[in-house]
């Protein structure tokens, strides 16, 4: 399979551009461009947008090497109007909301044999990032880092410590002979703490993903732009959802020439 770095190299050579010239257009050093092409450095979401602009193609064609390059616009804008407020990129930790969302998830799908701790991490990630892309607001606002198995909310352990044996219990089990940590709710979620559109989005994520096992949902998360453009062990930026490609993007974009 052709890597993103190799794809960038192919596109650069196809237009007869040197690494030096590409580095100037990207406002980075030539060695950095070389690291990107050799897969020694991740491509950020902002770099991905610049590359799509430079090569007059789509971000999707860069991320999906099997596709032929297609002519694209230089900037994507949402197909509907949004309020002219500044999006807040710093995660806004809301433990009360986090607790109720987690309890809602557990009441809905927690009894499924495939929903262990690892799968929960990914469900929370997609709930948070899908909501941010859709409404440009944060739902839980947890802080996610990129680790080997996918996006991980670093506040999760602290939340569990606070509510264990009060709102939920932890069960050590096995799933297909693999160790699994499950959480079972001791009460229903307080729906007064969740808005209608929050519940609707959570339900949408659960309908799409809750039948996946931990490996399947991790693989799915690994092809999302926020994951692809983050280095191992680093924080995943909420803003990167606005560079998502199909089938992950939830917003329709128009082409402005």
JOLINWO-V998074 format. One record per pair of residues at least 12 apart in sequence whose C-alpha atoms are under 10 Angstrom apart, sorted by the first residue. I is the first residue (numbers start at 1). J is the second residue. If there is no record, write none. Layout:
# JOLINWO-V998074
I J
I J
This chain:
# JOLINWO-V998074
1 64
1 65
1 66
2 63
2 64
2 65
2 66
3 37
3 38
3 39
3 62
3 63
3 64
3 65
4 36
4 37
4 38
4 39
4 42
4 43
4 61
4 62
4 63
4 64
4 65
4 228
5 33
5 34
5 35
5 36
5 37
5 38
5 39
5 40
5 41
5 42
5 43
5 62
5 63
6 36
6 37
6 38
6 39
6 62
6 65
7 37
7 61
7 62
7 63
7 64
7 65
7 66
8 33
8 36
8 37
8 38
8 48
8 51
8 52
8 55
8 62
8 63
8 65
9 33
9 34
9 36
9 37
9 38
10 37
11 51
11 54
11 55
11 57
11 62
11 69
12 51
12 54
12 55
14 55
15 55
18 30
19 31
19 32
19 33
19 34
19 37
20 33
20 34
22 51
22 54
25 50
25 51
25 54
26 46
26 47
26 48
26 50
26 51
26 54
27 47
27 50
28 47
41 229
41 230
41 231
42 228
42 229
42 230
42 231
42 232
43 225
43 228
43 229
43 230
43 231
44 225
44 226
44 227
44 228
44 229
44 230
44 231
44 237
44 240
44 243
45 59
45 225
45 226
45 227
45 228
45 229
45 230
45 237
45 239
45 240
45 241
45 242
45 243
45 244
46 229
46 239
46 240
46 242
46 243
47 229
48 60
48 62
48 63
48 225
48 229
48 243
49 74
49 75
49 76
49 242
49 243
50 74
50 75
52 71
52 72
52 73
52 74
52 75
53 72
53 73
53 74
53 75
54 74
55 69
55 70
55 71
55 72
55 74
56 69
56 70
56 71
56 72
56 73
56 74
57 69
57 70
57 71
57 72
57 73
57 74
58 70
58 71
58 72
58 73
58 74
58 75
58 76
58 245
59 72
59 225
59 243
59 244
59 245
60 225
60 243
60 244
60 245
60 246
61 245
63 223
63 224
63 225
63 228
63 245
64 223
64 245
72 255
72 256
72 257
73 254
73 255
73 256
73 257
74 255
74 256
74 257
75 253
75 254
75 255
75 256
75 257
76 242
76 243
76 252
76 253
76 254
76 255
76 256
76 257
77 242
77 251
77 252
77 253
77 254
77 255
77 256
78 242
78 251
78 252
78 253
78 254
78 255
79 251
79 252
79 253
79 254
79 255
80 251
80 252
80 253
80 254
82 135
82 136
83 135
83 136
85 136
86 136
86 137
87 132
87 135
87 136
87 137
87 138
87 238
87 239
88 132
88 136
88 137
88 138
88 238
88 239
89 132
89 136
89 137
89 138
89 141
89 237
89 238
89 239
89 240
90 138
90 141
90 142
90 143
90 237
90 238
90 239
91 138
91 139
91 140
91 141
91 142
91 143
91 144
91 237
91 238
92 137
92 138
92 139
92 140
92 141
92 142
92 143
93 138
93 139
93 140
93 141
93 142
93 143
93 155
94 138
94 139
94 140
94 141
94 142
94 155
95 140
95 141
95 142
95 155
95 156
95 158
95 159
95 162
96 140
96 159
96 193
97 139
97 140
97 141
97 189
97 190
97 193
97 194
98 124
98 139
98 140
98 141
98 142
98 155
98 156
98 159
99 140
99 156
99 159
99 160
99 162
99 163
99 167
99 189
99 190
99 193
100 140
100 167
100 188
100 189
100 190
100 191
100 192
100 193
100 194
101 124
101 127
101 139
101 140
101 189
101 190
101 191
101 193
101 194
101 198
101 199
101 202
102 120
102 123
102 124
102 140
102 156
102 159
102 160
102 168
102 183
102 185
102 189
103 167
103 168
103 183
103 184
103 185
103 186
103 187
103 188
103 189
103 190
104 185
104 187
104 188
104 189
104 190
104 191
104 194
104 199
104 202
104 203
105 120
105 123
105 124
105 185
105 188
105 189
105 202
105 203
105 206
105 210
106 120
106 168
106 182
106 183
106 184
106 185
106 186
106 187
106 188
106 189
107 184
107 185
107 186
107 187
107 188
107 189
108 185
108 188
108 203
108 206
108 210
109 184
109 206
109 207
109 210
109 211
110 182
110 183
110 184
110 185
110 210
111 182
111 183
111 184
111 185
112 182
112 210
112 211
112 213
113 173
113 174
113 175
113 176
113 180
113 182
113 211
113 213
114 174
114 175
114 176
114 180
114 182
114 210
114 211
114 212
114 213
114 214
114 215
115 175
115 180
115 181
115 182
115 183
115 210
115 211
115 212
115 213
115 214
116 171
116 172
116 173
116 174
116 175
116 179
116 180
116 181
116 182
116 183
116 184
116 213
116 214
117 156
117 170
117 180
117 181
117 182
117 183
117 214
118 149
118 150
118 151
118 152
118 180
118 181
118 182
118 213
118 214
118 215
118 217
118 218
119 149
119 150
119 182
119 209
119 210
119 211
119 212
119 213
119 214
119 215
119 216
119 217
119 218
120 152
120 153
120 156
120 182
120 183
120 210
120 214
120 217
121 144
121 149
121 150
121 151
121 152
121 153
121 154
121 156
121 214
121 217
121 218
122 144
122 149
122 150
122 151
122 152
122 153
122 209
122 210
122 214
122 217
122 218
122 220
122 221
123 151
123 202
123 205
123 206
123 208
123 209
123 210
123 217
123 218
123 221
124 140
124 141
124 142
124 144
124 151
124 152
124 153
124 156
124 202
124 205
124 206
125 140
125 141
125 142
125 143
125 144
125 150
125 151
125 152
125 153
125 205
125 221
126 151
126 201
126 202
126 205
126 206
126 209
126 221
126 224
126 248
127 139
127 140
127 141
127 198
127 199
127 201
127 202
127 203
127 204
127 205
127 206
128 140
128 141
128 142
128 143
128 144
128 198
128 201
128 202
128 238
129 141
129 142
129 144
129 226
129 236
129 237
129 238
129 239
129 240
129 241
129 242
130 201
130 202
130 204
130 205
130 238
130 241
130 248
130 249
130 250
130 251
131 197
131 198
131 201
131 202
131 205
131 241
131 250
132 238
132 239
132 241
132 242
133 238
133 239
133 240
133 241
133 242
133 243
133 244
133 249
133 250
133 251
134 201
134 241
134 242
134 249
134 250
134 251
135 197
135 251
136 238
136 239
136 241
136 242
137 238
138 238
139 194
139 195
139 198
141 153
141 238
142 154
142 155
142 156
143 155
143 156
143 235
143 236
143 237
143 238
144 156
144 227
144 233
144 234
144 235
144 236
144 237
144 238
145 227
145 230
145 231
145 232
145 233
145 234
145 235
145 236
145 237
146 222
146 226
146 227
146 228
146 230
146 231
146 232
146 233
146 234
146 235
146 236
147 227
147 230
147 231
147 232
147 233
147 234
147 235
148 218
148 222
148 232
148 233
149 214
149 215
149 217
149 218
149 219
149 221
149 222
150 214
150 215
150 217
150 218
150 219
150 220
150 221
150 222
150 227
150 232
151 218
151 221
151 222
151 226
151 227
151 233
151 235
151 236
152 233
152 235
152 236
153 235
153 236
154 235
160 183
164 183
164 185
164 186
165 184
165 185
165 186
166 185
166 186
166 187
167 183
167 184
167 185
167 186
167 187
167 188
167 189
168 183
168 184
168 185
168 186
168 187
168 188
169 182
169 183
169 184
169 185
169 186
170 182
170 183
170 184
170 185
171 183
171 184
175 213
175 214
180 214
220 248
221 248
223 244
223 245
223 247
223 248
224 240
224 241
224 243
224 244
224 245
224 246
224 247
224 248
224 249
225 240
225 241
225 242
225 243
225 244
225 245
225 248
225 249
226 238
226 239
226 240
226 241
226 242
226 243
226 244
227 240
227 241
228 240
229 243
